[in-house]
Amino acid sequence: METEYLHYFDSNETYLGVKTREEIHQKGLWHETFHCWFISKENGKCYIHFQLRSQQKKDYPSVFDITAAGHIMENETISDGVREVQEELGIALTLDDLKYIGKIKDEMIQPNLIDREFAHVFIYFIPHQSLPAYQFQVEEVSGVFKVEINQFIQLWMEEIEMIMVAGEILNEHLEMVETLRSVQKQDFLPHSDDYIARVIDEMKKIL
């Protein structure tokens, strides 16, 4: 695999230089990412659409995460991040299709991974209750599920222990099938509470 290089910063966003992605995660250095959340409104209910990460992923396999996201490489700009949507989901969008809600700090610390991101966060409002025809990048994504926003908030705040979510996944024959699944908070990537609160607040303004 080709070595990936990223810009890194201190906690005050002062630019410090370039290091490999592996070293940045090992040392917990701040770096820039692209986050794109899909949201929809269907029959009066508001939904967030979560990517189900592939079980082949090295980090956080088979958990629910941002609809599409990725690192901004050292030779890229923020606008290049929109490539992640097409690469992972097969949906061709431009920055004009998205609403930029700002740069948000997100910090996740695990025993073998320290991920400190300055995330450039975008929202895509799915129009006309028409869900996209996904074509997943199987090494990255195995499904997309929609979660009713108020239920997700209750789950994240640990007011309830489990919710039911609907989605599409790839089966063993790489065929897209609809499914229902019960999920708990630990089934989602452990983003910081501050990050989730800011994103949810901005979603509500749009919805």
N, C-alpha and C positions, 0 to 999 in steps of 0.2 A: 504493500500500500504506500502511496506517495505521502511523504512527510508534509503535514499541514502546519503553516506558520500563521500566528495571530499577533496582532498588536496587544500590548498589555499596559496597564495603568496602575496608579496607586488608588486608594479608596476615595480620593478627592478628584479623580478623573484626570490627573496629570499624566500625560503620555510618557512612557518609560522606554519603549523599544519593541523588539520582536523576539518571540520565543516559539518553540514548537508547542502544538496543542497539548501534547503529552506532558511536557514540563509545566505548562501553565496550570493544568489540572493537578499535577503532583504537588506543586508549591502553593496552590490556591491563589493565583494571581488574577486580578480583575481584567476582564476582556469583554469585547463587544459581541452581541448576538442579535439575531433577527427572530422575532416571535410574531406569528400570525394566528389569531384566534378567529374561528368561524362562529357566527351566532345566527340564530333564526327566530322567527316568530310564526308559530303554527297554531291555528285554532285558538288564538288568544293566549297561548302559553309561550314563554321565552326560553330558548335553549342555547346551551354552549355545546360545541362539538369538539370532542376530545379524540385525539389520535391514540390508538392502541399500539404501543411500540412493539416491534418485532421481537420474538424470543431469541433472534440471532444477535440482538444488540449487546455490545460489551457492557454498557452502562444502563442500568434500569430496564432490563428486558421485561416485556409483557406487562407494562404498567401504562396507565392513562396519562397523557401529556397534552401539551399545546397542540392545536390542530396541525400546524406545520412550523418548524423552527430549525435554526442552524447557526453555526458560527459565521462571523464575517471575517474572511481571510485577509491576510496582510496586504494583498493586492486588490481588494475589493472595497466598494463603498456600501453604505447602508442600502441604497437602492438595488444593489445586486442581490440582496437577501431574498427578494421575491422569487428567485429561482427555486428556493426550497419548496414553495407551494407546488410547482409543477413537477419537480423531481420526486417528491414524496407522495403526492396525491394525484398527479396527472391532471391538475386543474391549471389552465393557463390564465393567469391574472397579471395585471400591471399594478404599479403603485397607485394609479388613478382609481383603481377599484377598491382600494383600502383606505381606512381612516387611521392616521397616525395619532396615537394617544400619548406619546412621549417616551423618554428614556427612563427606565425603572430599574432600580437595583434589585437583584435577586441572588440570594446566597444559600447554597445547599452544601452541608458538610456531612460527609459519610466517612466511614473508616478508611476506605481506599480511594476516595475522591473528594476534592474540595473544589466546588464550582462557584465562582464569584463572577457574576455577569452584570454588565451594563446592557440591559436588554432594550432594544429598539422595538417597541410593541405596536402592532397594527391590528385592526379589527376589520373583518370582512363580513358584512351583513348579507346573508344569502337572500337573493331577491325572489319575490313572488312565491314563497313557500316551495320553491323548486330546488330539491337537493341535487348537488353536483353528481355527475357520473364518475366516480373515483376510479383511478387506475393506480394501485399502490406500488411503491417501490418496495419489493418484498423483503429486502435486506433491512429496511428501516421501519416499515409500517405493516401491520397485519389487520387493521380495522379502524373504523371511525364510529364513535358512538355519540348520540346526543343525550344531554343531561339537562333536565329542567332546572333553571337557574336557582330558584328558591330552594329546591331540594338539595342542590349542590352546596349552597351556603350552609344549610342546616347540617349536612354531612361534614363539611370542612370545620365548622364550629363545634363539632362533636355533640350536637343536640340530638341527632339520630345516629344509629349505628350502620344502617344499610339502606340502599335505594336500588330500584330496578332501572336499568338503562337499556335503550334500544339502539341497534347499530347494524353495520355491515362488516363482515369479516371474510378473510380468505380461508377456505377450507383446505384440506390436504391435497386437493386437486387444483388448487389455485383458482377456484371458482368463488365468486362473490355470493355470499348467502346472508340473509337477514337473521338476526338473533336477538334474544333478550338475555340479560345477565344481571345478577345481583352483585353489587360492588360495595366495598367499604372504603374508608378514608385511606387506608394503607395501600389500596390499589392504584392510587394516584401518585405522580411524582411529587416529592416533598418540597414544593416551592415554599418560599418564606411567606408567612402570614401577611406581611406588609405588601408583598408583591400581589398576592391573590386579592387582597382588599382593594388595592388600587385598580386592578384590572376589572374586577366586578363592578366597581363604582362607575368606571368609564363605559362598560357595557350597558349598564342601566340607563345611562344618558342617551345612548343610541336606540335602545329598544323601547 
